[in-house]
């Protein structure tokens, strides 16, 4: 029988909720567009990011289709350049960077803190509209055929007739959105923790968002200054980056990568926070070495500012600078390895539940390890000279940015979806699509390591026939990956109408957000949440496994979040 005393001890209300949930507390489009509720703002971010994911993925499939065979397959060289530019810009600036912090962080982080909202709700809404405006500017550059690559490298971005100024304006506004979001989260975590919650009672996901917010506030202004200088140079020709006017195009690379290397960790550290939550919950164990995992998030954030030069080993910078940046690159592997080893130690002898979120977490472990280890190759000067600007680099950063961050985003989305929507998705479809994402991704990018090591340059429209088999494997894998992600988006949205009512705590998790009703009310909790030992599962009441797959819970069971405990 279920231990109902444990429910009371952990702060779960005994009866059904009385307040309307945040989805239904007010009605109408205006109530959403002008909302100050962090959950609704996060939901609007989420819908925009999922739409951008479909757009960016479509450009990726067009790129892979063109590369099916040497020569022209579907488009010419200039159109191909526009396709990979817009794929990169949309996926980096509109999907991967804001995916976990701005969308899922906005929805769940204040609830994990036991807070009623973020510190600055109006700034939060302004951040969303800045994101929307920047996204629109990027999207309307599509018909103009923006072809600079997502890095906007000079001097070509100063010379091309494509709508660089429009895209730069979009990136500028997206940067401000990121800064405002990071500032909001920093203040929220410092000031909105409930009494008695110290720094080492924070969930590891909150630690990760905190470290990410530091990078957003400190690094993103450099991106804003860089693209502003690019716009001024393109408009006024004053000789900042233009070599014909005495400028230095390599200076642009220094500015750009001083932001963009921390941006890699703005993408990956929130993913690491999510994985800590998933592995702990679905192995039914506290995270091994909690403090080391927490400190490693902050140390990664700080080290990320010191290694931008490893993107520029062949740019002509001094040998001493190359050696310093190479040595610093290897230090980044230490906190990353701490996390991986501690996650594996958490899994050891755990009571592992292979639900959809856990399948994504296990996929992350392998994909991130491959991405990290191949990064060590690129940190070695002699090896990087051979591999620079080849498909080896493409495969490496996709394993880190997409294979790790996007997989963690999908795992987090499945983990928290029942909490903020109140509906369960189709678990069987979730498992099938998670496996499709895993195998499709590896089929896409493992062959690219091989052809990159054999000398295939990236960004090329045409190639030697010896690389055709690798390109064809990559294209097949890309379609498997794309179809899996598309089906995932469809069944998640379909769950609003077809999904069964979600229990309060379907996974038997221990963090504070599961004490809130499902979906949460306007201010998250009907009564103050009860603090307890973090990641402690022994006495928690677990919902009977797969109950929602066999029968819909009754209203009282769903609202009270209780089911059959262990006998």
C-alpha positions, 0 to 999 in steps of 0.5 A, spaced: 500 500 500 502 507 498 505 510 504 500 516 505 504 519 510 510 520 506 506 524 501 504 529 507 512 529 509 514 531 503 509 537 502 504 534 497 497 536 499 492 531 501 486 533 496 485 536 489 487 543 487 482 548 488 486 554 484 486 554 476 492 552 473 496 557 469 494 555 462 486 556 464 487 562 469 485 567 464 483 566 456 484 569 450 490 571 446 491 578 449 492 574 456 498 570 453 501 576 449 501 581 455 502 575 460 508 576 466 507 569 468 514 566 467 511 559 465 507 562 459 513 566 457 517 560 457 511 556 453 511 561 448 519 561 447 518 553 447 513 554 441 517 559 437 524 554 439 520 548 436 518 552 430 525 554 429 527 547 430 523 545 424 525 551 419 533 549 421 532 542 420 529 543 413 535 547 411 539 541 414 535 536 410 536 541 403 543 541 404 544 533 405 540 532 399 544 537 395 550 533 397 547 526 395 552 526 389 557 530 386 555 536 382 548 539 382 543 535 385 537 540 387 540 547 387 546 551 385 552 553 389 550 560 391 543 557 393 547 551 397 551 557 401 545 560 403 542 554 405 548 552 410 548 559 412 541 559 414 541 552 417 547 554 422 544 561 424 537 559 425 539 552 429 545 556 433 541 563 435 534 561 435 534 554 437 540 551 441 542 557 445 535 559 448 532 552 448 534 550 455 535 556 459 530 561 455 524 556 454 525 550 459 529 554 464 523 560 464 518 554 465 521 550 471 527 554 474 523 558 479 518 552 481 525 548 482 527 554 487 520 554 490 519 561 488 512 564 485 516 568 479 522 570 476 525 577 479 523 581 473 517 579 470 516 585 465 524 584 463 522 577 462 517 579 457 521 584 454 526 578 453 521 574 449 519 580 444 526 581 443 527 574 441 521 574 436 524 580 433 531 578 432 528 571 429 523 575 424 529 579 422 533 572 421 528 569 417 526 575 413 534 574 410 532 568 407 529 570 401 535 575 400 540 569 400 544 570 406 551 566 404 556 568 409 556 562 414 553 563 421 560 566 423 559 572 418 566 572 417 570 578 414 572 581 409 566 577 405 561 579 410 563 586 408 563 585 400 557 581 399 550 584 396 546 579 401 542 582 407 547 582 412 545 588 415 538 585 416 541 579 419 546 582 424 540 586 426 537 580 428 543 577 432 544 584 435 537 583 438 537 576 440 544 578 444 540 583 448 534 578 449 540 573 452 543 578 456 536 580 459 534 573 461 541 571 464 540 577 468 533 575 470 535 568 472 542 571 476 537 575 481 532 570 481 537 565 484 540 569 489 534 573 492 528 568 491 530 562 494 526 560 500 528 560 507 532 555 509 535 553 502 542 554 501 547 554 495 548 546 496 540 545 497 539 547 489 538 542 484 544 541 479 539 544 474 539 550 477 546 550 478 547 549 471 542 555 469 546 560 474 553 558 471 550 559 464 547 566 466 554 568 468 556 567 461 550 570 458 551 577 462 559 577 461 560 574 454 554 576 450 555 584 450 562 582 446 557 579 440 553 585 440 559 590 440 562 585 434 556 585 430 555 593 431 562 594 429 560 590 423 554 594 421 558 600 422 564 598 417 559 595 412 555 602 412 561 607 413 567 604 411 571 606 417 577 601 417 575 596 422 575 590 419 576 591 412 584 590 410 583 595 404 582 600 409 587 598 414 583 594 418 584 587 420 579 581 419 582 577 424 580 582 429 573 580 427 575 573 429 578 574 436 571 578 437 567 573 435 570 567 438 571 571 445 563 570 445 562 564 441 566 559 445 563 561 451 556 560 447 558 553 446 558 552 454 551 557 454 549 551 450 552 545 453 552 547 461 544 547 461 544 540 458 549 538 463 544 540 469 538 537 465 542 530 465 544 530 472 536 531 474 534 525 469 540 520 471 538 521 478 531 521 478 531 514 473 536 511 477 533 512 484 540 515 487 542 521 489 547 524 484 554 522 486 559 527 488 554 533 488 558 538 490 563 537 485 558 537 479 556 543 482 563 546 482 564 544 475 558 547 472 561 554 475 568 552 473 566 550 466 563 557 465 569 561 467 574 557 463 570 558 457 572 565 457 580 563 456 580 558 450 577 562 444 584 562 440 583 554 439 578 556 433 584 560 430 590 556 430 591 557 423 589 564 423 596 567 423 597 568 431 603 567 434 606 560 436 606 562 443 599 564 443 597 557 440 601 553 445 597 557 451 590 556 448 592 549 446 594 548 453 588 551 456 583 547 451 585 541 455 584 544 462 576 544 459 576 537 459 577 536 467 570 539 469 567 535 463 570 529 465 568 530 472 561 530 470 561 524 466 564 520 471 560 522 476 554 521 472 556 514 471 558 513 478 550 515 479 548 509 474 552 504 478 547 499 481 542 504 480 534 502 480 534 504 472 528 506 469 528 506 461 523 511 460 523 516 454 527 521 458 532 516 461 533 514 454 535 521 452 540 521 458 543 515 456 544 517 449 547 524 451 552 520 455 555 517 449 554 523 444 557 528 449 563 523 450 565 522 443 564 530 442 569 531 448 574 526 446 574 529 439 575 536 441 582 533 444 584 532 437 582 539 435 586 542 441 593 539 439 596 544 434 599 539 429 593 535 428 588 541 428 592 544 422 590 538 418 583 537 420 581 545 420 575 546 416 574 539 414 568 535 416 571 532 422 570 539 425 563 539 423 562 532 426 565 534 432 561 541 434 555 537 432 556 532 437 557 537 442 552 542 440 546 538 437 548 531 439 549 533 446 545 539 447 539 538 443 538 531 445 538 533 453 533 539 450 528 533 448 530 529 454 528 535 459 522 536 454 519 529 455 521 529 463 517 536 464 512 536 459 507 532 464 508 537 469 507 544 465 502 541 460 498 536 465 498 531 459 502 524 458 505 523 451 505 516 448 511 513 451 511 508 446 512 513 441 517 517 445 522 511 446 521 509 438 523 516 436 529 517 442 532 511 438 531 514 432 534 520 434 540 516 437 541 512 431 540 517 426 544 522 429 550 517 429 549 515 422 549 522 420 556 524 423 560 518 424 562 518 417 563 525 417 569 524 422 572 519 417 571 523 411 574 529 415 580 525 417 581 524 409 581 531 407 574 533 405 573 540 406 567 543 410 562 548 406 563 545 399 558 544 394 562 539 390 566 534 392 571 528 389 567 521 388 571 518 393 567 521 399 560 520 396 559 513 400 560 518 406 555 523 404 550 518 402 550 515 409 550 522 412 544 524 408 540 517 410 542 518 417 539 526 417 533 524 414 532 518 420 534 524 425 529 529 422 523 524 421 524 522 428 524 529 431 518 531 427 514 526 429 516 527 436 514 535 436 507 532 433 506 527 438 507 532 444 502 537 441 497 531 440 498 530 447 494 536 449 488 533 446 489 525 446 494 525 452 491 522 459 491 526 465 498 526 468 499 525 475 502 530 480 509 526 480 509 521 474 517 519 475 517 519 483 522 525 482 524 529 489 525 536 487 521 542 489 517 542 482 514 536 483 510 538 489 506 543 485 500 542 482 499 539 475 499 544 471 501 549 476 497 555 478 499 562 477 504 563 482 506 555 482 504 553 489 498 553 493 502 553 499 509 553 501 513 547 498 516 543 504 524 543 503 527 536 504 534 532 502 535 533 495 535 527 491 533 523 496 528 517 494 528 512 499 521 514 502 518 518 496 512 515 494 512 513 487 507 513 482 506 505 480 510 504 473 506 505 467 499 506 470 498 511 465 499 507 460 494 502 462 488 506 465 487 514 466 488 516 473 482 518 477 481 526 478 483 525 486 489 521 484 491 525 479 491 531 483 494 528 489 499 525 485 499 518 489 499 511 486 501 505 488 507 505 492 512 499 493 509 494 497 
